[in-house]
Amino acid sequence: MTTARPDPTNPWNEITAQLREEMSDEDFRRWFGPTAYASDSGDQITVWVPSESLRRHVQLNFGGAIDRALAAIGRADAQVRFLVAGVDEDEEDAS
């Protein structure tokens, strides 16, 4: 049986594949299941999250793991930006 490889055109899939190896299935589903890839500008990968509380929790508790995952996929120079779905980027920048 072969394991499916993450889609290389979607770096968030590659990152979450790395993260999945570092935590329980329950934690992965809870914190990363509701996220969705939005875009990749080269130096910034944008990911949608459903709430501000989830955004804060993921950044505070998994920032190091995300940085390690970026390095593992050869994207150490990039950063992941989490945006709350339904919130205008200008509103987020103002807070």
Secondary structure as UniProt FT lines:
FT   TURN            8..9
FT   HELIX           11..20
FT   TURN            21..22
FT   HELIX           25..32
FT   TURN            33..34
FT   STRAND          36..40
FT   STRAND          44..49
FT   HELIX           52..72
FT   TURN            73..74
FT   TURN            76..77
FT   STRAND          79..84
FT   TURN            85..86
FT   HELIX           89..94
//
